[in-house]
């Protein structure tokens, strides 16, 4: 998932990226109403937006930045389920069902969100038909991503394949149709290992191997995919 260059505006109606995002692609009247009911939040890296099992008090639209969504088992083991970025809507399912948040959302870098209280969001949803349509699309997208993540973990027989698939997916998301596959890795090797279902040592070894094989090149936290075909072969 990429680190976004700053492009969000204080008002959603003024954001030049709104038409490119699944939920935010709304008409002017709906966008003005979203600005009225939403609160702009600027958070530093490693800040918790909401915690697993906390009552859903609202939804959060990601304007820019990256977050990790994780769940914890009874014995304290933490699993990172996915990363969220610009345009994602956090806490949506829990807010719609008036349930507790299913995950913990934590920023990985400075992040800007639009926070909307649950009651205001439900009224917003009922008032504008287009909001309901976009909300349905967001939920369908989340379901698809959950399916792909489960498929990656269940069907990729090797750690190298699972890691390759993660790198390819994040690069494709960051590219937005551009030819260069580049993204910023905000996860630590420990967190990356958590998502790939392997150990930190294995992730470090594989990243070094990918670089030696010229599948990728790293510049600090930035990763460029040089050979998507080779990584795709590994990913199966």
One Martini backbone bead per residue (centre of mass of N, CA, C, O) as a GRO file, in nm:
protein
  236
    1UNK     BB    1   0.096   0.035   0.023
    2UNK     BB    2   0.086   0.362  -0.022
    3UNK     BB    3   0.223   0.665   0.005
    4UNK     BB    4   0.075   0.967   0.010
    5UNK     BB    5   0.052   1.244  -0.124
    6UNK     BB    6  -0.050   1.546  -0.056
    7UNK     BB    7  -0.424   1.608  -0.136
    8UNK     BB    8  -0.596   1.688   0.079
    9UNK     BB    9  -0.874   1.849   0.207
   10UNK     BB   10  -1.064   1.993   0.444
   11UNK     BB   11  -1.268   1.949   0.211
   12UNK     BB   12  -1.424   1.717   0.024
   13UNK     BB   13  -1.523   1.909  -0.210
   14UNK     BB   14  -1.196   1.989  -0.269
   15UNK     BB   15  -1.114   1.710  -0.362
   16UNK     BB   16  -0.938   1.582  -0.641
   17UNK     BB   17  -0.988   1.253  -0.559
   18UNK     BB   18  -1.293   1.175  -0.528
   19UNK     BB   19  -1.356   1.039  -0.821
   20UNK     BB   20  -1.139   0.787  -0.755
   21UNK     BB   21  -1.339   0.698  -0.526
   22UNK     BB   22  -1.575   0.489  -0.421
   23UNK     BB   23  -1.718   0.666  -0.193
   24UNK     BB   24  -1.642   0.983  -0.283
   25UNK     BB   25  -1.826   0.957  -0.547
   26UNK     BB   26  -2.002   1.246  -0.526
   27UNK     BB   27  -2.209   1.479  -0.507
   28UNK     BB   28  -2.224   1.798  -0.400
   29UNK     BB   29  -2.441   1.770  -0.181
   30UNK     BB   30  -2.319   1.525  -0.034
   31UNK     BB   31  -2.040   1.653   0.025
   32UNK     BB   32  -2.143   1.885   0.197
   33UNK     BB   33  -2.270   1.702   0.412
   34UNK     BB   34  -2.012   1.556   0.493
   35UNK     BB   35  -1.875   1.814   0.601
   36UNK     BB   36  -2.090   1.870   0.825
   37UNK     BB   37  -2.064   1.571   0.979
   38UNK     BB   38  -1.760   1.588   0.965
   39UNK     BB   39  -1.425   1.517   1.099
   40UNK     BB   40  -1.113   1.629   1.095
   41UNK     BB   41  -0.817   1.410   1.110
   42UNK     BB   42  -0.486   1.428   1.258
   43UNK     BB   43  -0.243   1.169   1.261
   44UNK     BB   44  -0.005   0.990   1.373
   45UNK     BB   45   0.199   0.753   1.396
   46UNK     BB   46   0.079   0.496   1.590
   47UNK     BB   47  -0.236   0.539   1.599
   48UNK     BB   48  -0.542   0.483   1.752
   49UNK     BB   49  -0.869   0.481   1.639
   50UNK     BB   50  -0.962   0.178   1.705
   51UNK     BB   51  -1.095  -0.099   1.889
   52UNK     BB   52  -1.140  -0.401   1.954
   53UNK     BB   53  -1.472  -0.424   2.097
   54UNK     BB   54  -1.562  -0.152   2.037
   55UNK     BB   55  -1.798   0.053   2.008
   56UNK     BB   56  -1.967   0.182   1.738
   57UNK     BB   57  -1.946   0.538   1.675
   58UNK     BB   58  -1.827   0.511   1.371
   59UNK     BB   59  -1.679   0.645   1.082
   60UNK     BB   60  -1.378   0.624   0.854
   61UNK     BB   61  -1.228   0.829   0.624
   62UNK     BB   62  -0.961   0.798   0.411
   63UNK     BB   63  -0.754   1.042   0.282
   64UNK     BB   64  -0.461   0.974   0.414
   65UNK     BB   65  -0.257   0.706   0.431
   66UNK     BB   66  -0.185   0.442   0.678
   67UNK     BB   67  -0.327   0.125   0.786
   68UNK     BB   68  -0.385  -0.120   1.033
   69UNK     BB   69  -0.563  -0.434   1.052
   70UNK     BB   70  -0.646  -0.603   1.361
   71UNK     BB   71  -0.634  -0.917   1.547
   72UNK     BB   72  -0.711  -1.087   1.864
   73UNK     BB   73  -0.651  -1.334   2.060
   74UNK     BB   74  -0.691  -1.481   2.366
   75UNK     BB   75  -0.357  -1.529   2.375
   76UNK     BB   76  -0.242  -1.251   2.214
   77UNK     BB   77  -0.252  -1.288   1.919
   78UNK     BB   78  -0.153  -1.114   1.622
   79UNK     BB   79  -0.341  -1.014   1.324
   80UNK     BB   80  -0.291  -0.897   1.009
   81UNK     BB   81  -0.530  -0.839   0.765
   82UNK     BB   82  -0.487  -0.530   0.663
   83UNK     BB   83  -0.466  -0.253   0.455
   84UNK     BB   84  -0.516   0.103   0.462
   85UNK     BB   85  -0.638   0.374   0.251
   86UNK     BB   86  -0.723   0.586   0.038
   87UNK     BB   87  -1.090   0.567   0.053
   88UNK     BB   88  -1.136   0.418   0.292
   89UNK     BB   89  -1.373   0.249   0.516
   90UNK     BB   90  -1.405   0.253   0.861
   91UNK     BB   91  -1.644   0.069   1.045
   92UNK     BB   92  -1.895  -0.004   0.870
   93UNK     BB   93  -2.020  -0.275   0.964
   94UNK     BB   94  -2.049  -0.203   1.265
   95UNK     BB   95  -2.230   0.048   1.226
   96UNK     BB   96  -2.467  -0.085   1.069
   97UNK     BB   97  -2.498  -0.322   1.310
   98UNK     BB   98  -2.441  -0.226   1.598
   99UNK     BB   99  -2.138  -0.301   1.671
  100UNK     BB  100  -1.842  -0.409   1.717
  101UNK     BB  101  -1.536  -0.387   1.648
  102UNK     BB  102  -1.337  -0.628   1.474
  103UNK     BB  103  -1.096  -0.420   1.487
  104UNK     BB  104  -0.780  -0.268   1.474
  105UNK     BB  105  -0.688   0.076   1.417
  106UNK     BB  106  -0.361   0.171   1.283
  107UNK     BB  107  -0.125   0.383   1.222
  108UNK     BB  108   0.181   0.409   1.011
  109UNK     BB  109   0.127   0.714   0.953
  110UNK     BB  110   0.049   1.000   0.867
  111UNK     BB  111  -0.306   1.077   0.908
  112UNK     BB  112  -0.620   1.133   0.730
  113UNK     BB  113  -0.954   1.191   0.853
  114UNK     BB  114  -1.310   1.117   0.839
  115UNK     BB  115  -1.541   1.171   1.091
  116UNK     BB  116  -1.851   0.979   1.161
  117UNK     BB  117  -2.122   0.950   1.312
  118UNK     BB  118  -2.347   0.707   1.318
  119UNK     BB  119  -2.615   0.867   1.303
  120UNK     BB  120  -2.522   1.051   1.068
  121UNK     BB  121  -2.464   0.825   0.864
  122UNK     BB  122  -2.746   0.698   0.849
  123UNK     BB  123  -2.883   0.955   0.746
  124UNK     BB  124  -2.706   0.987   0.496
  125UNK     BB  125  -2.788   0.714   0.370
  126UNK     BB  126  -3.104   0.783   0.353
  127UNK     BB  127  -3.087   1.055   0.181
  128UNK     BB  128  -2.867   0.920  -0.023
  129UNK     BB  129  -2.854   0.700  -0.273
  130UNK     BB  130  -2.547   0.712  -0.351
  131UNK     BB  131  -2.443   0.623  -0.073
  132UNK     BB  132  -2.562   0.339  -0.079
  133UNK     BB  133  -2.413   0.243  -0.332
  134UNK     BB  134  -2.119   0.295  -0.229
  135UNK     BB  135  -2.140   0.120   0.022
  136UNK     BB  136  -2.187  -0.146  -0.128
  137UNK     BB  137  -1.916  -0.140  -0.282
  138UNK     BB  138  -1.733  -0.143  -0.036
  139UNK     BB  139  -1.833  -0.413   0.082
  140UNK     BB  140  -1.762  -0.581  -0.169
  141UNK     BB  141  -1.459  -0.519  -0.161
  142UNK     BB  142  -1.401  -0.636   0.118
  143UNK     BB  143  -1.486  -0.923   0.053
  144UNK     BB  144  -1.281  -0.970  -0.174
  145UNK     BB  145  -1.027  -0.924   0.002
  146UNK     BB  146  -1.078  -1.151   0.201
  147UNK     BB  147  -1.071  -1.377  -0.007
  148UNK     BB  148  -0.781  -1.325  -0.113
  149UNK     BB  149  -0.638  -1.361   0.159
  150UNK     BB  150  -0.730  -1.651   0.211
  151UNK     BB  151  -0.612  -1.766  -0.051
  152UNK     BB  152  -0.317  -1.694  -0.002
  153UNK     BB  153  -0.281  -1.862   0.264
  154UNK     BB  154  -0.399  -2.144   0.156
  155UNK     BB  155  -0.249  -2.170  -0.153
  156UNK     BB  156   0.027  -2.080  -0.063
  157UNK     BB  157   0.305  -2.293  -0.015
  158UNK     BB  158   0.493  -2.037   0.023
  159UNK     BB  159   0.655  -1.767   0.149
  160UNK     BB  160   0.743  -1.644  -0.122
  161UNK     BB  161   0.455  -1.638  -0.245
  162UNK     BB  162   0.317  -1.459  -0.032
  163UNK     BB  163   0.508  -1.217  -0.056
  164UNK     BB  164   0.478  -1.165  -0.357
  165UNK     BB  165   0.174  -1.102  -0.349
  166UNK     BB  166   0.187  -0.857  -0.167
  167UNK     BB  167   0.371  -0.681  -0.343
  168UNK     BB  168   0.190  -0.680  -0.595
  169UNK     BB  169  -0.067  -0.561  -0.470
  170UNK     BB  170   0.055  -0.294  -0.362
  171UNK     BB  171   0.170  -0.193  -0.631
  172UNK     BB  172  -0.098  -0.185  -0.787
  173UNK     BB  173  -0.239   0.017  -0.602
  174UNK     BB  174  -0.022   0.248  -0.634
  175UNK     BB  175  -0.025   0.286  -0.950
  176UNK     BB  176  -0.303   0.347  -1.091
  177UNK     BB  177  -0.204   0.245  -1.400
  178UNK     BB  178   0.084   0.268  -1.386
  179UNK     BB  179   0.384   0.125  -1.486
  180UNK     BB  180   0.502   0.175  -1.213
  181UNK     BB  181   0.606  -0.039  -0.938
  182UNK     BB  182   0.542   0.155  -0.651
  183UNK     BB  183   0.619   0.159  -0.291
  184UNK     BB  184   0.557   0.205   0.059
  185UNK     BB  185   0.703   0.055   0.344
  186UNK     BB  186   0.550   0.064   0.672
  187UNK     BB  187   0.631  -0.204   0.756
  188UNK     BB  188   0.760  -0.426   0.934
  189UNK     BB  189   0.900  -0.734   0.928
  190UNK     BB  190   0.708  -0.846   1.141
  191UNK     BB  191   0.441  -0.756   1.002
  192UNK     BB  192   0.492  -0.893   0.732
  193UNK     BB  193   0.507  -1.178   0.849
  194UNK     BB  194   0.220  -1.186   0.956
  195UNK     BB  195   0.085  -1.165   0.666
  196UNK     BB  196   0.266  -1.416   0.540
  197UNK     BB  197   0.305  -1.655   0.744
  198UNK     BB  198   0.586  -1.590   0.900
  199UNK     BB  199   0.906  -1.485   0.955
  200UNK     BB  200   1.125  -1.235   0.994
  201UNK     BB  201   1.373  -1.380   0.881
  202UNK     BB  202   1.240  -1.466   0.615
  203UNK     BB  203   1.173  -1.187   0.505
  204UNK     BB  204   1.461  -1.079   0.496
  205UNK     BB  205   1.573  -1.300   0.309
  206UNK     BB  206   1.373  -1.260   0.069
  207UNK     BB  207   1.428  -0.964   0.006
  208UNK     BB  208   1.726  -1.007  -0.057
  209UNK     BB  209   1.675  -1.213  -0.285
  210UNK     BB  210   1.499  -1.037  -0.469
  211UNK     BB  211   1.728  -0.831  -0.512
  212UNK     BB  212   1.946  -1.020  -0.629
  213UNK     BB  213   1.733  -1.114  -0.865
  214UNK     BB  214   1.584  -0.848  -0.968
  215UNK     BB  215   1.276  -0.807  -0.869
  216UNK     BB  216   1.387  -0.579  -0.681
  217UNK     BB  217   1.405  -0.239  -0.537
  218UNK     BB  218   1.565  -0.045  -0.278
  219UNK     BB  219   1.470   0.283  -0.115
  220UNK     BB  220   1.446   0.225   0.167
  221UNK     BB  221   1.095   0.214   0.184
  222UNK     BB  222   1.120   0.180  -0.116
  223UNK     BB  223   0.949  -0.019  -0.372
  224UNK     BB  224   1.051  -0.183  -0.677
  225UNK     BB  225   0.920  -0.350  -0.946
  226UNK     BB  226   1.101  -0.536  -1.195
  227UNK     BB  227   0.961  -0.849  -1.177
  228UNK     BB  228   0.646  -0.948  -1.199
  229UNK     BB  229   0.660  -1.227  -1.333
  230UNK     BB  230   0.837  -1.371  -1.118
  231UNK     BB  231   0.650  -1.316  -0.876
  232UNK     BB  232   0.401  -1.456  -1.001
  233UNK     BB  233   0.525  -1.737  -1.009
  234UNK     BB  234   0.560  -1.763  -0.703
  235UNK     BB  235   0.252  -1.705  -0.632
  236UNK     BB  236   0.067  -1.870  -0.852
   0.00000   0.00000   0.00000
